[in-house]
Amino acid sequence: MLPITLHLPSELCLRILHLAISIPAGNKLYEVKYRPFFDIPTEDEYTLLRQCDNTCLTLALVCKGWKDLALEFLYKNVRLYHGTGYLLRSLTRDGSYYGKLVRRIDLSVDEYEYRRNPVTPADILRACRNVNVLVKNDDDLLPHSVHSVELSSLKRFDWWYARYRDGNHRFQTEGDDASRGLDFLRQVVANARNLIYLSVACRRRDVLPTTYTPQVFALPAVETLRIELIDIDLRAEIEKWTFPSLKTLIMNSYLVWMNYSPLITDLELEVLELLEDSDFFQLHCLPDLLSVTKHLRELNYYVEHVLPSEPGATTSPSLRTIGLHSKPNPILRFASWPSVSASENHAVEHFSMFSRVAFPSLERIILYDD
């Protein structure tokens, strides 16, 4: 070990290493509890995170002592693009010691490895018994089945599914593309009995195949559910799943179009967050949302992206906390350019809704920004 750290406790050395390679956005990768407006890292933040990984790798090459300390950070987050065979051999080396260090896996494989027995997500997950967060970003090219994998350690699953890949489309049929992703989603929620946080976003370009057959699952531990851009068939399936512990719903307008989803009306939600969505700027949704969520204690939304209601039209006897995010709405800003009068008036209209008569239990209004 380097002379300057020769006599320092290993815990202090780990802390120094952590400070050298960490940024605030890194906390987003491992969060399994709800935090208001706590979105996935942006592309710029991912760039910084990759730079942190490179710094950690450089420190691991200094000497054996630093390598031993850096291993925990090097294997904590695995973002899988290619080289699955090399990764699996590394994870299973020395009695799967390295696999035990993994806490998060991002499956985004974009290079199919042509071999007789290709590496599968099941192979990788079996080697990572302590993984807490699993991300399926787009539709990776790994063989998809995780049917027989035990996922009791998994606390969060983010399923960001895209119907088509950019560039060379490698699936034989559109139905094959869709079924691969849906099977993966279903198998994970079936096997991850301790799942606390589930995100489902279907970035699709058309509807699911006509052969689509819904399935029903029970998710006993899920406390936070995020639903974004899902088609009507997938929405109908998820509405049949049971969420006995669900307290927080994060959603865009897909759950209020045509009719209000039972996920809103039939569950005793305590926290509701509205995602940034231009449709909320056209719908007078706040009065109806609050009227059907009788147990709601906290409401969070992007103030410039939600249409305000007339004072007195929006009421809630149970609401205690309102969180308002100040992210700009280009429509408002363009309408008021070069002044900011439109956005200011819009915010004033929102604050005018929050009277003591309409919200008798309201204790705080929290303002957020980026």
N, C-alpha and C positions, 0 to 999 in steps of 0.2 A: 504494500500500500504506500501511497505517497507519504513522505516524511511529515507534511503538515497535518495529516489525518492519522498518523501512526498511533497516537495514544487517545484518540477520540472514541467514545462509545459508538457501536454500530448504529444505534438508533439516531444519534446526532448526525452521523454520516448520511444515513438515509434521508433525513430531513433536509440536509444541504443539497443532496442530489435532487430531491423532489422540487425544491425551490428553483433549481437551475433549469429544470426541464418542464415546468408547469406553467400554464396560462389559465385564466378564469374559465375560458370556453371548455377546458378539459373536464370540468365538473358535469357538463351536460351529457357527456358520454356514459356516465355511470348512474345517473339519477334514476331512482325507481319510485320515488314519491312525487306527488304533484307539487309543482311550484308555478305560480302564475306567470304566464307568458314565457315559459322556459322552453323555447323551441330548440330544434336540433341545430348544431353548429352551421354557420354560413360557410360558403366556399372560402372566403378569406380566413375564417377561423380554422378551417381544415388545413389550409396552407400553413398556418402558424403551428398547428398540432404536428404536422409532418416535419417541420423544422425542429420541433422539440424532440421528436423521435430520432432525428439525425444527430442531435446533440447528445442524446442518451447513448446512442450507438458509439459515438466518438469517445465518450467517457468510458464506456465498457472496454475499449481497446487500450486504455492507458496501462492497466495492470490487472492481475488476477483479483486483487481486492476490490477494485472498482467494478470489475466484471460481475463478481458475485453480488454486489449491491445493486447493479443496474438491471440484472436479470428480471427482477420483479416488475420493473417498469417496461422493459422491452417486450415482455410477453403479456402484459396486462390487457392490452387492446390489440386484437388481430384484425386487420383489414385485408380481406382475401380477394385479390384480383387474378392472380395466376400462380403457378408453382405450387399447386396443392400437394403434390407428392413430396416435395422438399419440406413443406410445412409439416405434414403428417409425421415424417421421419424425425423431425426436430422435436415435435410435441411428445412423441412416444419414447424418445431416448432417455436412458437412465431411469427406467421405471415410470415413465410419463411425468417426471418431475416438472418439466417445462409446461406441460399441459395443465398441471394443477395451478399454475400461476395466472392462467388466462381468466379474465373477468368479463370481457366483452368480445363478441365476434361479429364482424360485418361481412356478410356473404354478398360479394359483388363480382363474382368470377366472370371475366369477359373473354377468356381464352380456354376453349375446350381442349383437354389433354387426351389425345387419341391413344388409348391403350386398352388392352383386353379387360383389365379390372380397374376402371378409373376410381379415383378417390371420391368419396361421397360426403355430404354434410354429416351423415351418421358416423362415418369414420372419425371426422374431426371433433364432433361433439362428444363422442365416447372418450376421447383423449383429454377433454376439458371438463372435468367433473365439477368444477367450481364456477362455471360461467354464470354470470348474473344477467347479462344483457345480450340479446340476439337481435341483429338487424338483417333483414332481407331487403337489400336495396336494388330496385329494379327486378329483373328476372334473371338470376344468375344461371350459368350454364352447367352447374354441377348436377349430377343425377339427384333427383329431388327428395326421395323418400327418407323420412326420419321416423317411420312408423314404430320401430322397435327401440327407439332411443329413450332412455330414462332422463327426464329433464327437471328433476325436483329442485335443482339449484337455481333454475331460471326465474327471475323476478320481473323482467321486462322484455317484451317482444314488440319490435317495430317492423311492420310489414308494409313496405313502400313498394307497391306492385305496379309495373308498367306493362301494358298489353303488348307493346312492340319495343324492341331494342333499337337504338340509333345505329346506323351502319348496317352491317351484314346480319340479316335476320337468319338465325340458325335453327329454327324449329321447322319441322315438316309441315305443320298446319297451324292455323290460328287457334284451333281448339286445343292442340297440344300445349301451346304457349299458355293458355288460360288455365288448363287443368293442372299443369305443373305448379303454378303459383298457388292455386286454391288448395291443392292437396297438401302443400307445405304448410299453409296457414292452419288448416284443420288438424294436421298431425301434431303441430307444435302445441296448439291450445288443448288438444286431447291429452298430451303427455306432460304438460307443464302445470301440475296441480297447484303449485305455489305461486303462480303468476300474479303479480300485483298491478302491473301497468301494461295495457295493450293498446297499440296504435295500429289502425288500419286505414290505409290510403290507397285507393285504386286509381292511379293516373292512367286511365284508359282512353282509347280513341274510338271505341264503339262498345256495344253491349256484349255481355257474356254469351257463350254459345247457347242455342236453343235446347241442347241436351243437359243444361245445367240442372243438377239435382241438389237441393239444399239439404244440409245435415244439421243436427241439433247437438249442442254441447253444453255442459255445465262448467262454469268457471268460478269456483267457490271463493277464491281469494282475491279476485280482481277488484281493486278499489278505484282505479282510474282508467277510463276508456276514452280514447281519442278516435273520432270518426271524421274522415275527410275525403270528399270526392269519390264516394262509392256509388255504384250503379244500383238500380232499384232491386235487382235480384239478390245482390250481396247484402243490401240493407235488410231485405226481408228475412234472409237467413240469420243475420246477426240478431235481429229482433226476436228470434225464437230461442236464442241462447239464454241461459239463466245466469244472472249476476247477483247473487244474494248479498255480496259485500260492497257493491258499487256505490260510491258516494260522490264521485267527481266525473263529469262528462265534459269533454272538450270537443267542439263540433263546428262545422260550417253549415251552410244553409241547406245541404242535402237532407238533413233530418227534419226540415220544416216545410219543404216544398210538397205540394199536393195535400198532405196531411201530416199532423205532428206525430213523430215516431213514438211508439210505446217506451222507448229508451228514455224519453223525456217525461211522458205523462204517467207511466205506470210504476216508476221506481222512485224511491224516496231520496232524491238527489239533494246533497248539501252544498255542492259547488258546481257552478256552470261557467264555462269559459267559451266565448264566441271567437272563433278564429277570424283572421283578416279575410273578408269575403265581400266582394262588391255587391252581392245580392242583399246583404244586410243593409246596404245603403238605399235599397228600394223597398224593402219590406218593413211595415210597422210591426215588428215581431216582439218587441219588449213587453208590451202589455199582455199578450197571449202567453209568452214564455213564463212570465212571473205568475200568471193566474193558474197555470197547470203544475207549477213546481211549489207545492204548498210548504215543503220543509227546507227550502233553499235558504242557506245562511250566507253564501258568498257568490257574487256575480262579477265576472271580469270580462271586459271587452275593449276593443280598439275604438276609442270614442269618435274619431273622425270617420270611421267605416260603418257606423250604425246610425240609422235614421232615428232621431229623437221623437218622442211622443208629446202630446199636449200635456201640460201640467194637470195632474189629477187622473189622467188616463192610465198611468202605470202605477200600480200599488203592490206592496208585499208586506204583510205583517211580520214575516219571519226573517227578512233579509237584514244582516248585521254589517256586512262589509261589501263595498263596491270598489273594484279596481279598474282604473281607466288608463289605458296605454295611449301615449301621445303620438304614435307613429303617423306621419302625414298621409293624407288621402290626396292623391294627385288630382282627382276630380274637383275637390274643394279648393285646393291651392290654385289650380288653373282658373277656376271661376272667379277668384278674388284677386288674381294678379293685376297689378304689381303690389296691392296691399294684401293684408291677411284678414280682412273683415269677415269674409264668408266662413273661414275656419273658426275665428273667434266667436262669431254669432252661433255657430253650430255647437261649440262647447258650452256656451251660456245656456242654450236650450236644453242641453243634457242636465246641467246642474240645476236648472229650474224645476226639473222633474222630482228632485230628491227632497221633497218637503217632509216635515215631521209627521204631517197628517197621513201622507201616502206611504211613508216608511217609518212606522213608529218604533221599530227595533234597531234602526240604523245607527251604528256606533262610529263608523269611520269610512272615509273615502280615501283610497290610496292611489297616488299618481305614479305611473311608471313611464320610463322611456328606454331607449336602447343603451 
